[in-house]
Amino acid sequence: MKFFIADTFTSALTKLDNASQKAAKMCAFDLQMDPSGHGKQFHKIDKSKDKNFWSVRASRDIRLVIHKLKERFTLCYVDHHDAAYDWAERRVFEVHPKTRALQIVEVIERVEEISIPSTPVTPEIEEPSVPKLPVGPVLTVGADTLLSYGVPPQWIDALLAAGEERLLDLAIHLPAEASEAVLALAIGEEPSLALVESGIEPDGTHPDEQRRFRIIEDTDALEQALDYPWDKWSVFLHPSQRDFVERDFNGPARVAGSAGTGKTVVAVHRAVSLSKEVNSRVLLTTFSQPLASALGLKVGILSGDEETLVPNIHVAAIAEAASDLYELISGHKPFLASEEQIRKLLENHGEDEDQMFLWSEWSAVIDAWQIDSEDSYLDVARIGRRSRITSSRRSSLWPVFEAVRNAIKTSGRHTKAMLFSEVSKYYQDRDTKPYSHIIVDEAQDLDVADLKFLSAIAPDTGNALFFAGDLGQRIFKLPFSWKSLGVDVRGRSSTLKVNYRTSHQVRTAADKLLPDAMRDMDGLEEDRRGTVSVFNGPLPEVHILDTQADELACVQQWLKSLIETETPLSEIGIFVRTMDTLTRVRALAQSLKLPVQTLNESLVLKQNAMAIGTMHLAKGLEFKAVAVMACDDHLLPLESRVEGVFSEEDLDEVYATERHLLYVACTRAREKLIVTGVKPESDFLADLKY
């Protein structure tokens, strides 16, 4: 008998209190050891249309819902007694007649009984604008087409008759592959057909089964699944993700996708998969130490107790990896010059120059490209630097930059780019490389020196370099041509389209901040059109207030509604553009006597506090509910950035990255989002309105 665990079980487990979770886990372990359930109280759920649903008592009021056949035992759901029975009575566990994939299907008649409550409108707050929806049916395909996408037969008539609003309500009740296809068809896309496994018995190996069921081979595997149910991505993979995890490439490859489509999870799964190869040594890396720490936690979750996997994976920020290799080469650690020290040197040697311009030119051109002579400076193509300066101007600036470079070297220090350059030169022409595979997360924020370094330490093999990133989330670095540095991912780059993390409403609103398609400097396009979210939520709220006091009252009311619905404080995040404007958020928390945690680069979250911080620190985090405050005209885009540009092209770049920053902050919300600003508000808010 095969023992399965469904994603519906792990999702339900997270919603229980600690004592109930413990009882449910103990019961699950007992059933895994002995599926016959000797000593357990099994009760058939008679009102269910599926006669193979049973309940098992885990504690006085907690019940596990299991589906039991001679060849298969599945943990399906867990909840308090009445809720568990209600769940089972509204579902059947069946094999789709076309695709042959196992599905847990809601009974359409029971879903039609559910009334969708309207979101209450709070007085004194502007109601979010709602688009007018067409009344007639949306889908123009036939029943056979829907069946070929894995739609359960009993749902087809209702879907074909539904208008847009009703279609969204219905789609969230479908199995994942069917829901994705229906939502894609509704917006005019043509999704990939579901795989058909004709003549094969359902056994958990069908790609659509693997996204929702996991075969549990032993107690260690069960413990892994139950201990980390909140990180469903580490257990259940979407077929499009699994393809990237397992595919062999003949050169550098890249997976893209908007926020919430699982790029990081693909990177982690691929690292663990490649680490199983003989003599493998995998570097899993990203541009910052906090994000690298988060990757390390995910590797630990996925690896469980398989200690043989972990030593083969080195998780580190790119600078840390370079520092380790430098120490291995030289016998001592590198000493890095701080930004403050470099800015002071620029001020000392270029006191008559505009300091903002000097820093920009140093960081984006001189240091990034490791320019070491006036001739090189005159010849540099300035890829990634949009503003142009004349040859005579470069000649006048070079003595300043040369003096700064010499001062840094004389002090025995390096910039990060200098460190990367030295390590790159050592490994560039060597046959022996320190890693067999390098996997990079948040690749959109790599700079020139990062990519040169990674390319130099990677072996010349097909699967050596793999990147995951989203151009829409580039907030730190200027764009540049990867191809010019010998890293060509053309023909080996694809975009993930299924969003499991963010509701349809939040994703749709946030996507309006960005173009439908974005191109990198090598001409590769990331097309956001056709992305679908697999669940619905309330409409995001956008409020433009007259005063900061009005803004405070608005968000205060929003927070009160969350607290009344028992949303945990750890599931609430509030973001602003600058550290100075955090005073608004602290005043808000104090007014409600809520404990807060001010985010820092550790990205470690407390369980009993609301997270507050700047938008830059939002990357890598997610919350059930997010407020983005203080989106005022002078703060977004940030006035000091706008005033510091020297050309129209650079101004476009500032506006683009500021939009990206707001996009990152908004997409940290899984279900509920509120965005506020005080008049005159940021122009970006007009795009966010639903």
URWOBEL-V955449 format. One record per pair of residues at least 6 apart in sequence whose C-alpha atoms are under 8 Angstrom apart, sorted by sequence separation. I is the first residue (numbers start at 0). J is the second residue. D is the distance in whole Angstrom. If there is no record, write none. Layout:
i = {I	I}
j = {J	J}
d = {D	D}
//
This chain:
i = {30	44	56	57	66	67	77	94	95	120	146	172	183	184	203	215	256	273	274	285	302	325	326	361	364	365	370	407	426	457	481	482	518	544	575	588	598	604	644	13	29	43	55	56	65	66	76	94	95	170	171	183	255	274	284	302	325	326	407	457	517	518	543	588	665	12	43	44	54	55	65	66	93	94	158	170	254	273	325	346	349	516	517	596	43	44	54	55	65	66	92	93	146	196	203	323	345	516	517	596	641	43	44	54	55	64	65	76	92	93	145	180	203	224	299	322	454	516	585	12	42	43	53	54	63	64	65	92	93	158	170	180	203	243	270	283	298	322	365	515	516	573	41	42	52	53	63	64	91	92	170	194	270	345	515	516	596	598	641	41	42	52	53	63	64	90	91	142	194	270	345	377	515	594	595	596	597	598	599	640	41	52	53	63	90	91	142	193	594	595	596	597	598	602	40	41	51	52	62	63	90	91	167	593	594	595	596	597	598	39	40	51	61	62	89	90	267	342	377	437	593	595	600	39	51	61	62	89	142	176	266	364	376	377	599	636	61	62	141	598	602	636	60	61	64	140	295	60	63	64	89	138	139	294	363	364	437	637	62	89	138	213	240	244	363	373	376	436	636	137	151	163	213	243	244	292	434	435	436	635	636	64	136	137	138	150	212	291	292	433	434	435	136	137	150	211	241	244	245	291	373	432	433	434	442	135	136	137	210	211	240	244	291	372	432	439	441	442	443	658	66	135	136	137	150	151	209	210	243	290	432	436	437	438	439	440	441	442	443	506	135	136	149	150	209	210	245	267	271	288	431	436	437	438	439	440	441	442	443	584	134	135	148	149	150	209	210	244	288	420	423	427	430	435	436	437	438	439	440	441	503	2	133	134	137	148	209	232	283	287	372	419	423	426	427	438	443	444	503	26	54	132	133	207	267	268	271	281	282	283	284	285	286	287	371	419	422	426	443	444	446	502	503	581	26	132	176	206	207	233	267	271	280	281	282	283	284	285	286	288	420	424	444	445	446	450	454	494	496	501	502	503	504	505	508	581	25	132	145	148	206	232	279	280	281	282	283	284	285	286	416	419	420	423	444	446	447	454	493	494	498	500	502	503	504	551	555	581	268	275	280	282	284	416	419	423	446	451	496	497	498	499	501	502	503	504	505	554	23	274	450	489	496	497	498	499	502	504	505	578	22	23	52	233	365	495	496	497	498	499	504	569	578	22	145	497	547	551	555	569	573	577	271	274	569	572	573	574	575	576	577	627	23	34	274	568	569	571	572	573	574	575	576	627	19	22	23	361	480	481	482	568	569	570	571	572	573	574	575	576	626	23	44	47	48	479	480	481	567	568	569	574	625	47	48	49	271	478	479	480	568	569	19	46	47	48	49	270	471	478	625	44	47	48	49	574	625	44	47	148	149	584	624	630	147	148	615	618	621	622	623	624	627	630	631	636	107	138	147	471	583	614	617	618	621	622	623	624	625	626	627	628	629	630	631	632	635	27	104	107	138	369	470	614	617	620	621	622	623	624	625	626	627	628	629	630	631	632	634	137	366	369	621	623	624	625	626	627	628	629	631	632	633	635	97	98	367	470	580	614	618	626	631	632	97	349	366	572	614	617	630	631	632	98	348	366	369	571	574	630	97	570	571	572	573	574	575	569	570	571	572	573	574	575	576	23	95	345	348	570	571	572	573	574	575	576	630	345	348	470	573	575	95	469	577	345	576	344	576	576	110	341	344	15	12	233	11	12	8	11	12	341	8	9	11	105	233	234	3	5	7	8	104	105	233	0	1	2	3	4	5	6	7	8	104	0	1	2	3	4	5	104	0	1	2	3	4	5	103	336	0	102	554	227	336	223	334	335	336	337	223	334	335	336	333	334	335	367	368	223	333	335	367	368	367	220	219	219	333	574	325	384	383	384	98	100	383	384	98	99	100	322	325	383	98	99	318	321	325	382	383	97	98	99	321	324	382	98	99	101	99	100	318	321	99	101	100	101	102	94	100	101	100	363	554	554	550	550	550	547	321	542	544	546	317	539	540	541	542	543	544	545	546	537	538	539	540	541	542	543	544	545	536	537	538	539	540	541	542	543	544	535	536	539	543	543	474	541	513	512	513	541	512	541	540	513	539	512	539	538	282	510	280	281	284	509	280	281	282	283	284	285	286	279	280	281	282	283	284	285	286	279	280	281	282	283	284	285	286	509	279	281	283	285	509	286	286	505	506	505	273	505	505	501	505	501	505	501	502	505	270	501	502	500	501	512	266	266	266	512	511	512	511	263	262	263	508	509	508	508	475	508	474	507	473	474	474	31	32	473	474	31	472	471	472	28	472	471	472	28	28	266	266	24	266	265	7	263	6	262	5	6	262	5	4	5	3	4	3	4	250	251	252	3	4	249	250	251	258	2	3	249	250	251	252	253	254	255	256	257	1	2	248	249	250	251	252	253	254	255	256	1	2	247	248	250	251	252	253	254	255	257	258	9	13	247	251	253	9	12	13	10	9	10	9	10	9	6	6	262	261	251	253	260	251	252	260	250	251	252	255	260	261	250	253	254	255	256	257	260	261	252	253	254	255	256	257	259	260	251	252	253	254	255	256	258	259	260	250	254	259	259	248	240	239	386	386	386	385	386	385	256	255	257	256	356	355	356	293	289	288	289	290	289	179	293	290	188	186	183	183	183	182	179	179	179	178	175	171	171	170	171	168	167	258	259	258	127	127	127	126	127	127	125	124	118	124	130	128	129	127	128	127}
j = {36	50	62	63	72	73	83	100	101	126	152	178	189	190	209	221	262	279	280	291	308	331	332	367	370	371	376	413	432	463	487	488	524	550	581	594	604	610	650	20	36	50	62	63	72	73	83	101	102	177	178	190	262	281	291	309	332	333	414	464	524	525	550	595	672	20	51	52	62	63	73	74	101	102	166	178	262	281	333	354	357	524	525	604	52	53	63	64	74	75	101	102	155	205	212	332	354	525	526	605	650	53	54	64	65	74	75	86	102	103	155	190	213	234	309	332	464	526	595	23	53	54	64	65	74	75	76	103	104	169	181	191	214	254	281	294	309	333	376	526	527	584	53	54	64	65	75	76	103	104	182	206	282	357	527	528	608	610	653	54	55	65	66	76	77	103	104	155	207	283	358	390	528	607	608	609	610	611	612	653	55	66	67	77	104	105	156	207	608	609	610	611	612	616	55	56	66	67	77	78	105	106	182	608	609	610	611	612	613	55	56	67	77	78	105	106	283	358	393	453	609	611	616	56	68	78	79	106	159	193	283	381	393	394	616	653	79	80	159	616	620	654	79	80	83	159	314	80	83	84	109	158	159	314	383	384	457	657	83	110	159	234	261	265	384	394	397	457	657	159	173	185	235	265	266	314	456	457	458	657	658	87	159	160	161	173	235	314	315	456	457	458	160	161	174	235	265	268	269	315	397	456	457	458	466	160	161	162	235	236	265	269	316	397	457	464	466	467	468	683	92	161	162	163	176	177	235	236	269	316	458	462	463	464	465	466	467	468	469	532	162	163	176	177	236	237	272	294	298	315	458	463	464	465	466	467	468	469	470	611	162	163	176	177	178	237	238	272	316	448	451	455	458	463	464	465	466	467	468	469	531	31	162	163	166	177	238	261	312	316	401	448	452	455	456	467	472	473	532	56	84	162	163	237	297	298	301	311	312	313	314	315	316	317	401	449	452	456	473	474	476	532	533	611	57	163	207	237	238	264	298	302	311	312	313	314	315	316	317	319	451	455	475	476	477	481	485	525	527	532	533	534	535	536	539	612	57	164	177	180	238	264	311	312	313	314	315	316	317	318	448	451	452	455	476	478	479	486	525	526	530	532	534	535	536	583	587	613	301	308	313	315	317	449	452	456	479	484	529	530	531	532	534	535	536	537	538	587	57	308	484	523	530	531	532	533	536	538	539	612	57	58	87	268	400	530	531	532	533	534	539	604	613	58	181	533	583	587	591	605	609	613	308	311	606	609	610	611	612	613	614	664	61	72	312	606	607	609	610	611	612	613	614	665	58	61	62	400	519	520	521	607	608	609	610	611	612	613	614	615	665	63	84	87	88	519	520	521	607	608	609	614	665	88	89	90	312	519	520	521	609	610	61	88	89	90	91	312	513	520	667	87	90	91	92	617	668	88	91	192	193	628	668	674	192	193	660	663	666	667	668	669	672	675	676	681	153	184	193	517	629	660	663	664	667	668	669	670	671	672	673	674	675	676	677	678	681	74	151	154	185	416	517	661	664	667	668	669	670	671	672	673	674	675	676	677	678	679	681	185	414	417	669	671	672	673	674	675	676	677	679	680	681	683	146	147	416	519	629	663	667	675	680	681	147	399	416	622	664	667	680	681	682	149	399	417	420	622	625	681	149	622	623	624	625	626	627	622	623	624	625	626	627	628	629	77	149	399	402	624	625	626	627	628	629	630	684	400	403	525	628	630	151	525	634	403	634	403	635	637	172	403	406	78	76	297	76	77	74	77	78	407	75	76	78	172	300	301	71	73	75	76	172	173	301	69	70	71	72	73	74	75	76	77	173	70	71	72	73	74	75	174	71	72	73	74	75	76	174	407	72	174	626	300	412	300	411	412	413	414	301	412	413	414	412	413	414	446	447	303	413	415	447	448	448	303	303	304	418	664	418	477	477	478	193	195	478	479	194	195	196	418	421	479	195	196	415	418	422	479	480	195	196	197	419	422	480	197	199	201	200	201	419	422	201	203	205	207	208	201	207	208	208	477	673	675	675	676	677	677	452	673	675	677	449	671	672	673	674	675	676	677	678	670	671	672	673	674	675	676	677	678	670	671	672	673	674	675	676	677	678	670	671	674	678	680	615	684	658	658	659	687	659	688	688	662	688	662	689	689	434	662	433	434	437	662	434	435	436	437	438	439	440	434	435	436	437	438	439	440	441	435	436	437	438	439	440	441	442	665	436	438	440	442	666	444	445	665	666	666	436	668	669	666	670	667	671	668	669	672	438	669	670	669	670	683	438	439	440	686	686	687	687	440	440	441	686	687	687	688	656	689	656	689	656	657	659	217	218	659	660	218	659	659	660	218	662	662	663	221	222	465	466	225	467	467	211	467	211	467	211	212	468	212	212	213	212	213	213	214	460	461	462	214	215	460	461	462	469	214	215	461	462	463	464	465	466	467	468	469	214	215	461	462	463	464	465	466	467	468	469	215	216	461	462	464	465	466	467	468	469	471	472	224	228	462	466	468	225	228	229	228	228	229	229	231	231	231	235	495	495	486	488	495	487	488	496	487	488	489	492	497	498	488	491	492	493	494	495	498	499	491	492	493	494	495	496	498	499	491	492	493	494	495	496	498	499	500	491	495	500	501	491	495	495	645	646	648	648	649	649	525	525	527	527	643	643	645	602	600	600	601	602	602	497	619	619	529	529	529	530	531	531	531	532	533	533	533	533	534	534	535	535	535	663	666	666	538	539	540	540	541	542	542	542	537	553	689	688	689	688	689	689}
d = {6	7	5	7	6	7	6	5	6	7	7	8	7	7	6	6	7	7	7	6	7	8	5	8	8	8	6	6	7	6	6	8	4	6	7	7	8	7	6	8	8	7	5	6	7	5	7	5	7	8	6	6	7	6	6	7	7	7	8	7	6	6	8	7	7	6	8	6	6	5	5	7	6	6	6	5	7	7	7	7	8	6	5	8	6	5	5	6	5	7	7	5	8	7	7	8	7	5	7	7	7	4	7	5	7	6	5	8	6	6	7	6	7	7	8	7	8	4	8	8	5	6	6	6	7	6	7	5	7	7	7	8	7	8	7	8	8	6	8	6	6	7	6	5	7	5	8	5	6	6	7	8	8	7	5	7	6	6	7	6	7	6	6	6	6	7	5	6	8	7	7	6	6	7	5	6	6	6	8	7	5	5	7	4	5	6	8	8	5	5	5	5	5	8	6	7	6	7	6	7	4	7	8	7	6	6	6	6	8	7	6	6	7	6	6	5	8	7	7	8	7	7	7	7	7	6	6	5	8	7	8	7	7	8	7	8	5	6	8	7	8	6	5	6	7	8	6	5	7	8	6	8	8	7	8	7	7	8	6	8	6	7	8	6	7	7	8	7	5	7	8	8	7	7	7	8	7	7	8	7	8	7	6	8	8	7	7	6	7	6	6	6	5	7	8	6	7	6	7	5	6	6	8	7	6	8	5	5	5	8	6	5	5	8	6	8	8	6	5	7	8	7	4	6	8	8	6	5	8	8	6	6	6	6	6	6	6	5	6	7	5	7	6	5	7	5	7	7	7	7	8	4	5	5	5	5	5	8	6	7	5	8	7	5	8	8	7	7	5	7	7	5	8	6	6	6	6	6	6	7	7	7	6	7	8	6	8	8	7	5	8	6	5	6	7	8	7	6	5	8	8	8	6	8	7	8	8	6	6	6	6	7	6	7	7	7	7	6	5	7	6	6	7	8	6	6	7	8	7	7	6	7	5	5	5	5	5	5	6	8	8	8	6	7	7	8	8	7	8	7	7	6	7	8	7	7	8	7	8	6	6	6	6	6	6	6	7	5	6	8	5	8	7	5	5	8	7	7	8	7	7	8	5	5	6	7	6	8	8	7	8	7	6	8	5	7	8	7	7	6	6	6	8	5	7	7	7	8	5	6	8	7	4	5	5	6	6	6	6	7	6	8	7	7	7	8	6	6	6	8	7	7	6	6	8	7	8	6	8	7	8	6	7	6	5	6	6	6	6	5	8	7	7	7	6	7	6	5	5	5	5	5	6	7	8	8	8	7	8	8	7	6	5	7	6	6	7	5	6	8	8	7	7	6	7	8	5	7	8	5	5	5	7	4	8	7	7	7	6	6	5	7	7	6	7	7	5	7	7	7	7	7	7	6	7	7	5	7	8	5	6	8	5	8	7	5	7	6	8	6	6	7	8	6	5	7	7	7	7	8	8	6	7	7	4	5	5	6	6	6	6	6	6	4	5	8	6	8	7	6	6	7	7	7	6	6	6	6	5	5	5	5	5	5	5	7	7	6	8	6	8	7	7	6	6	7	6	6	6	7	6	5	7	8	7	7	6	8	7	7	8	8	4	4	6	6	6	6	6	7	6	5	7	6	6	7	8	6	8	6	7	5	6	7	6	6	6	8	5	5	5	5	5	5	7	7	7	7	7	6	6	6	6	6	6	8	8	8	7	8	7	7	7	8	8	6	7	6	7	8	8	8	8	7	8	7	6	6	6	6	8	8	5	8	7	7	7	7	7	7	6	4	8	7	6	7	6	6	6	6	6	8	6	6	7	5	5	5	4	5	5	7	5	6	6	6	7	8	7	7	7	7	8	7	6	7	7	5	6	8	8	5	5	6	7	6	6	7	7	6	7	7	6	7	6	8	8	7	8	7	8	7	6	8	7	8	5	8	6	6	8	7	8	4	4	6	7	7	6	5	7	7	6	7	6	7	7	7	7	6	8	6	8	7	7	8	6	8	7	7	6	6	6	7	8	8	7	7	7	6	8	8	7	6	7	6	6	6	6	6	6	6	7	7	8	5	5	5	5	5	5	6	5	6	8	6	6	6	7	6	6	8	7	8	6	7	8	7	7	6	7	7	8	6	8	8	8	7	7	7	6	8	8	6	8	6	5	6	6	6	6	5	8	8	5	5	5	5	5	5	7	6	7	6	6	6	6	6	8	6	7	8	8	7	7	7	7	8	7	7	8	7	7	7	7	8	7	7	6	7	7	4	6	6	6	7	6	7	7	6	6	7	6	6	8	8	8	6	5	7	8	6	5	8	7	7	6	8	8	6	6	7	5	6	7	7	7	8	6	7	8	8	8	7	7	8	8	7	5	6	6	6	7	4	6	7	6	5	5	7	7	7	8	5	7	7	4	7	8	6	6	4	6	7	7	6	6	6	7	6	7	6	5	7	7	5	5	4	5	5	6	8	7	7	5	7	6	6	6	7	5	7	8	8	7	6	8	8	7	7	6	7	5	7	7	8	8	7	7	8	8	7	6	6	6	5	7	8	5	8	7	6	7	7	6	6	6	5	8	4	8	5	5	5	4	5	8	5	6	7	6	7	6	6	6	8	6	7	8	7	5	6	7	7	7	7	6	6	6	6	6	7	7	7	7	8	7	8	8	6	8	5	8	6	7	8	7	6	7	6	8	6	6	6	7	6	7	7	6	5	8	7	8	7	8	8	6	7	7	5	8	6	8	7	8	7	7	7	7	6	7	6	7}
//
